[in-house]
Amino acid sequence: MAIGKIPLIWLLGLALAFGVAAAAPAQASSSSSSSRVSRHYDFFIREANYTRLCREKTILTVNGEFPGPTIFARNGDVVFVNVYNQGDKNITIHWHGVDQPRNPWSDGPAYITQCPIQPGSKFTYRIILSEEEGTLWWHAHSDFDRATVHGAIVIHPKRGTAYPFRKPDKEIPIILGEWWHRDVGQLLGEALSTGSDFEPSDANTINGQPGDLFPCSSDSAFRLPVEHGKTYMLRIINAALTTEFFFAIAGHRLTVVGTDAAYIKPFTVDHLFIAPGQTKTVLLKADRGVGHRSNDTYRYYMAARPYATNPIARFDNSTATAVLEYVDAPPAIATPPVMPFLPAINDSAAAEAYSVRLRSLASDEHPVDVPRHVDHRMLITIAVNEIPCAPGDLCKGPRNNRVAASLNNVSFEMPSTAILGAYYRSVLGGVAKPDFPDKPRVEFNYTSDDLPLRFTARDTRVKVLEYGAVVEVVFQDTAILGTESHPMHLHGYSFYVVGRGLGNFDKHKDPATYNLVDPPYQNTVSVPKAGWAAIRFRAANPGVWFMHCHFERHMVWGMETVFIVKNGKAREAKMMPPPPNMPRLLGRADGVWGEGRGRAMVLAHPLRTHRRAGPCASGASRELGRQGDFPSVHGCKAPMLSPGEAKGLGEGAVAPCNKMLDLVDWSAGDHQQVGSALPQSSRRSTPPSGTARRLTASSQ
């Protein structure tokens, strides 16, 4: 064999192997290490063609599946997920509701904890399960990719431990979502370019299907076969970008036993309410069908109807359906399904009546630890606002301005480098301001219908918390551009929802109504329309943690901030060091994490540059357009930094938005020098134990 041909043969073999692996479904393997079990999955991000509502379109998927594969684990496991980006855009994955103790590096939000995973690249997420048990989910956390890139996480009790209720006969994930005729990335780009609202979806979905009430959907509607007398656990997830839902099954009552991977005192309802980001674990008793003499119907609709509270916001008012079918029904009976009763689309009273019934189990096996003493109090106003239209721009938002959103009148500006990496390297000041306010600068009648306040300003402001501090946050809805409910999600923590109410929060009276005995333990709280919700948590998970509204358009408009929780004194109270394979946008530069798009780039050390890197905006959606040879973000073209300019910036400096670093040559000596400048808890440069192994294709 000629020597010159060997590389070609190797390349062909590698390409063939990669293609076979890419076609494999998600898989898992288990290996015991002390008391923990490690599980391993492969996620291949790639495009696939799907047909809905009589039209075919290309969507982004995991392993070609929509919704994506389910991750199965047990309480206390560690799950490693190898994410191979075979798509044509950058992406990250978030493990929604997983606390990730001391491990923010695998939390997933783009430009908060990591750079996106670039096309052709791989990143292994380490998902550390601690107290979570029940139903969670995973989803993309970059642009609007989670519209189709999402799936369930099912966390069973530890071996030898029982459910706090009778074990069901079967478990089924029920994922509520949305479907657009058009590409959601293009819709995002158009809305951002004009400052307007986003187009509502063309259909709502149950497990990826709109249901047989829609055209071209009868054969593909999701069907749940059940047997009379058996009990089914439905793990309901709201994965929608923009929609809260009422959910019900005709002819059947639902017993709610869990929310956000925490057990609650069971209660039975005809319908439930679920906000984006939330999960509900419910028990369904198949007590109809055979033997039920008063009703000869054997097919029942499962339905999800939108709940919409802002009269000026556009939304999709369609009802998604699936069909529950009794498999033991006589074959001659083919009656049409029965539709359940669901509250009206704007029935705020029904949504609130459901939410106030949530109570933690608070048993000996599942105790609660509600903080009674508070160290740090925050009142955070939630608002949809305007930003003035820049001269020469054509804006299509309210009053020809740009639509925006804010917390305490700060509209969060997404940084161009990961905040976690900057904080870890003690150069946070070049990326974000640690001065997010504890309360609005001016108190006002937050829920008044005639507020003159409309405008906000964009900035990257974060909140720094002491390790171990007990924090109380009161979220207050406002009527600046109309009151509406908001699903507020905190990464890295679950929290106790100690209180909620309508109107303006009264700090003198309302705390007396708090539930400090058995409040629900959640990671996403639905703040009521024209009302407030109070949460408490102990800041005992060091790291950088995103907090945002889970309406995707609100998050893109700026309704978010970041909590930075300092390290504690003990080793187990300190943030883990970063893994060695953190995604980066500057090429192969070990030790540099999070450099990316747009406005600023952080230099952790004087750099030796020797060749050109990729474009500055490689972290942006391609739909936002191009200028010249490089993609642009909001019109910012990216010429390169010269080697002299890069060296001249010096350690800890920040490069401007219109400059791009060359590729970094990072030697072991450089790494040691940077390590010596880090906080004591951050000097370890070796990767954490338990690095995930790559799996070959096999069935689960």
MOSUL-V468642 format. One record per residue. N is the residue number from 1. SS is DSSP state (H for helix, E for strand, - for the rest). Layout:
n/ss
N/SS
N/SS
//
This chain:
n/ss
1/-
2/-
3/H
4/H
5/H
6/H
7/H
8/H
9/H
10/H
11/H
12/H
13/H
14/H
15/H
16/H
17/H
18/H
19/H
20/H
21/H
22/H
23/-
24/-
25/-
26/-
27/-
28/-
29/-
30/E
31/E
32/E
33/E
34/-
35/-
36/E
37/E
38/E
39/E
40/E
41/E
42/E
43/E
44/E
45/E
46/E
47/E
48/E
49/E
50/E
51/E
52/E
53/-
54/-
55/E
56/E
57/E
58/E
59/E
60/E
61/E
62/E
63/-
64/-
65/E
66/-
67/-
68/-
69/-
70/-
71/E
72/E
73/E
74/E
75/-
76/-
77/-
78/E
79/E
80/E
81/E
82/E
83/E
84/E
85/E
86/-
87/-
88/-
89/-
90/-
91/E
92/-
93/E
94/E
95/E
96/E
97/-
98/-
99/-
100/-
101/-
102/-
103/-
104/H
105/H
106/H
107/-
108/-
109/-
110/E
111/-
112/-
113/-
114/E
115/-
116/-
117/E
118/-
119/-
120/-
121/-
122/E
123/E
124/E
125/E
126/E
127/E
128/E
129/-
130/-
131/-
132/-
133/-
134/E
135/E
136/E
137/E
138/E
139/E
140/E
141/-
142/-
143/-
144/-
145/H
146/H
147/H
148/-
149/-
150/E
151/E
152/E
153/E
154/E
155/E
156/E
157/-
158/-
159/-
160/-
161/-
162/-
163/-
164/-
165/-
166/-
167/-
168/-
169/-
170/E
171/E
172/E
173/E
174/E
175/E
176/E
177/E
178/E
179/E
180/-
181/-
182/-
183/-
184/H
185/H
186/H
187/H
188/H
189/H
190/H
191/H
192/H
193/H
194/H
195/-
196/-
197/-
198/-
199/-
200/-
201/-
202/-
203/E
204/E
205/E
206/E
207/-
208/-
209/E
210/-
211/-
212/-
213/-
214/-
215/-
216/-
217/-
218/-
219/-
220/-
221/-
222/-
223/E
224/E
225/E
226/E
227/-
228/-
229/-
230/-
231/E
232/E
233/E
234/E
235/E
236/E
237/E
238/E
239/-
240/-
241/-
242/-
243/-
244/E
245/E
246/E
247/E
248/E
249/E
250/-
251/-
252/-
253/-
254/E
255/E
256/E
257/E
258/E
259/E
260/-
261/-
262/E
263/E
264/E
265/E
266/E
267/E
268/E
269/E
270/-
271/E
272/E
273/E
274/E
275/-
276/-
277/-
278/-
279/E
280/E
281/E
282/E
283/E
284/E
285/E
286/-
287/-
288/-
289/-
290/-
291/-
292/-
293/-
294/-
295/-
296/-
297/-
298/-
299/E
300/E
301/E
302/E
303/E
304/E
305/E
306/E
307/E
308/-
309/-
310/-
311/-
312/-
313/-
314/-
315/-
316/-
317/-
318/-
319/-
320/E
321/E
322/E
323/E
324/E
325/E
326/E
327/-
328/-
329/-
330/-
331/-
332/-
333/-
334/-
335/-
336/-
337/-
338/E
339/-
340/-
341/-
342/-
343/-
344/-
345/-
346/-
347/-
348/H
349/H
350/H
351/H
352/H
353/H
354/H
355/H
356/-
357/-
358/-
359/E
360/E
361/-
362/-
363/-
364/-
365/-
366/-
367/-
368/-
369/-
370/-
371/-
372/-
373/-
374/-
375/-
376/E
377/E
378/E
379/E
380/E
381/E
382/E
383/E
384/E
385/E
386/E
387/E
388/-
389/-
390/-
391/-
392/-
393/-
394/-
395/-
396/-
397/-
398/H
399/H
400/H
401/-
402/E
403/E
404/E
405/E
406/E
407/E
408/-
409/-
410/E
411/E
412/E
413/-
414/-
415/-
416/-
417/E
418/-
419/H
420/H
421/H
422/H
423/H
424/H
425/-
426/-
427/-
428/H
429/H
430/H
431/-
432/-
433/E
434/-
435/-
436/-
437/-
438/-
439/-
440/-
441/-
442/-
443/-
444/-
445/-
446/-
447/-
448/-
449/-
450/-
451/-
452/-
453/-
454/-
455/E
456/-
457/E
458/E
459/E
460/-
461/E
462/-
463/E
464/E
465/E
466/-
467/-
468/-
469/-
470/E
471/E
472/E
473/E
474/E
475/E
476/E
477/E
478/-
479/-
480/-
481/-
482/-
483/-
484/-
485/-
486/E
487/E
488/E
489/E
490/E
491/-
492/-
493/-
494/-
495/E
496/E
497/E
498/E
499/E
500/E
501/E
502/E
503/-
504/-
505/-
506/-
507/-
508/-
509/-
510/H
511/H
512/H
513/H
514/-
515/-
516/-
517/-
518/-
519/E
520/-
521/E
522/E
523/-
524/E
525/E
526/E
527/E
528/-
529/-
530/-
531/E
532/E
533/E
534/E
535/E
536/E
537/E
538/E
539/-
540/-
541/-
542/-
543/E
544/E
545/E
546/E
547/E
548/E
549/E
550/-
551/-
552/H
553/H
554/H
555/H
556/H
557/H
558/-
559/-
560/E
561/E
562/E
563/E
564/E
565/E
566/-
567/-
568/-
569/-
570/-
571/H
572/H
573/H
574/-
575/-
576/-
577/-
578/-
579/-
580/-
581/-
582/-
583/-
584/-
585/-
586/-
587/-
588/-
589/-
590/-
591/-
592/-
593/-
594/-
595/E
596/-
597/-
598/-
599/-
600/-
601/E
602/E
603/-
604/-
605/-
606/-
607/-
608/-
609/E
610/-
611/-
612/-
613/-
614/-
615/-
616/-
617/-
618/-
619/-
620/-
621/-
622/H
623/H
624/H
625/-
626/E
627/E
628/-
629/-
630/E
631/E
632/-
633/E
634/-
635/-
636/E
637/-
638/-
639/-
640/-
641/-
642/-
643/H
644/H
645/H
646/H
647/H
648/H
649/H
650/-
651/-
652/-
653/-
654/E
655/E
656/-
657/-
658/-
659/-
660/-
661/-
662/-
663/-
664/E
665/-
666/-
667/-
668/H
669/H
670/H
671/H
672/H
673/H
674/H
675/H
676/H
677/-
678/-
679/-
680/H
681/H
682/H
683/-
684/-
685/-
686/-
687/-
688/-
689/-
690/-
691/-
692/-
693/-
694/-
695/-
696/-
697/-
698/-
699/-
700/-
//
